[in-house]
Amino acid sequence: MADSINIVLCDHRTFFRRTIHRLLDSIPAFEVIGEATDGEEAVRLVRNLQPTVAILETDMPKLHGIEATRQMTGLAAPPKVIILTMLSTRDLVFRAFEAGCVAFVHKAYVADELIEAVHEAVAERWFLSEQIRLLQPELEERFAG
């Protein structure tokens, strides 16, 4: 599909990764073109496949999601990176955006928010899960421009 949003999905938990893959596949405009189980594999896939979007767990083997994000956003054709995690501390959110992510989705809200986060990321707008939206003004002040 020429107009599809190509996605690389990375989470070391097989069941969760497959569940997210099915959710994304339910959207006709989305195409999951690669899956990774660790951060190093995710960076390799993104470098080789050049997806529009990369969805990353933070707590991954071999390379943490924040460092993988930093490496991905430094590529010649960087994807829009969405962090998908159970953790949502202020420090982690700020480190994710410093590394270059454009969306931060808490796994507890994934069914409700991930599809919207992908659309917002592709439109080059930030997206924050409901539980951390109170950080948005501070993030915008710190990272705007």
C-alpha positions in Angstrom: 0.0 0.0 0.0 1.6 3.2 -1.2 0.0 5.4 1.5 0.7 3.1 4.4 2.6 4.2 7.5 5.4 1.7 7.9 6.2 0.7 11.5 9.0 -1.1 13.3 7.9 -2.5 16.6 10.3 -3.4 19.4 9.5 -5.0 22.7 11.2 -8.0 24.2 7.9 -9.5 25.5 6.6 -11.7 22.7 3.0 -11.7 23.8 2.8 -8.0 24.2 4.6 -7.4 20.9 2.2 -9.7 19.1 -0.8 -8.0 20.7 0.4 -4.6 19.6 1.1 -5.9 16.1 -2.5 -7.2 15.9 -3.8 -3.8 17.1 -1.7 -1.9 14.5 -2.7 -4.4 11.7 -6.3 -3.6 12.4 -5.7 -0.1 10.9 -5.6 -0.3 7.1 -3.2 2.6 6.8 -0.6 0.9 9.1 1.9 -1.7 8.1 4.3 -3.4 10.6 7.3 -4.0 8.5 9.6 -5.3 11.2 9.8 -6.5 14.8 12.7 -6.5 17.2 13.3 -8.1 20.6 16.1 -5.9 21.7 17.4 -2.4 21.2 20.4 -3.3 19.0 18.1 -5.2 16.6 15.6 -2.3 16.6 18.3 0.1 15.5 19.5 -2.3 12.8 16.0 -2.8 11.5 15.3 0.9 11.4 18.5 1.6 9.6 17.8 -1.1 7.0 14.0 -0.7 6.6 13.6 3.1 7.1 10.1 3.0 8.6 8.0 6.1 9.1 7.5 5.2 12.8 9.4 3.1 15.4 7.6 2.0 18.5 10.0 1.1 21.3 9.8 -0.3 24.9 12.3 1.4 27.1 13.4 -1.6 29.2 15.0 -3.8 26.5 18.0 -6.1 26.5 21.3 -5.1 24.8 20.4 -1.4 24.3 18.0 0.6 26.4 15.1 2.2 24.5 16.3 5.7 25.2 19.7 5.1 23.7 18.1 3.2 20.8 15.9 6.3 20.3 19.0 8.6 20.3 20.7 6.4 17.7 17.6 6.2 15.5 16.9 9.9 15.5 20.5 10.5 14.5 20.1 8.4 11.3 20.0 10.1 7.8 16.3 9.0 7.5 15.1 9.0 11.1 11.7 7.5 12.1 9.2 9.2 14.4 9.9 7.4 17.6 7.1 6.5 20.0 8.1 5.2 23.5 5.7 2.6 24.8 6.3 1.6 28.4 4.9 0.8 31.8 7.2 3.4 33.4 6.3 7.0 33.3 8.5 8.9 35.7 9.2 12.5 35.0 12.9 11.7 34.5 12.2 9.0 31.9 9.8 11.1 30.0 12.3 14.0 29.8 15.2 11.6 28.8 13.0 10.1 26.1 12.2 13.5 24.6 15.8 14.6 24.9 16.7 11.5 22.9 14.3 12.6 20.2 11.0 10.7 20.7 7.8 12.5 19.6 5.3 10.4 21.6 5.2 8.7 25.0 2.5 6.1 25.6 1.9 4.3 28.8 1.2 0.6 28.2 -1.9 0.8 30.5 -3.5 3.1 27.9 -2.1 1.4 24.8 -5.5 0.3 23.3 -6.9 3.8 23.7 -3.9 5.9 22.7 -1.4 4.1 20.5 -3.2 4.6 17.2 -3.7 8.3 18.0 0.0 8.6 18.9 1.0 7.2 15.6 -1.1 9.6 13.7 0.1 12.5 15.8 3.8 11.5 15.4 3.4 11.3 11.6 1.8 14.7 11.6 4.9 15.9 13.6 3.0 16.7 16.7 3.9 15.5 20.2 1.7 13.0 22.0 1.7 12.2 25.7 -0.4 9.6 27.5 -3.2 10.9 29.6 -1.5 10.2 32.9 1.5 12.4 32.0 -0.1 15.2 30.0 0.5 17.5 32.9 4.2 17.5 31.8 3.4 18.9 28.3 3.8 22.6 29.1 7.2 22.0 30.7 8.3 19.7 27.8 7.2 22.3 25.2 9.1 25.1 27.1 12.2 23.0 27.3 12.3 21.4 23.8 10.4 23.9 21.6 12.2 25.1 18.6 
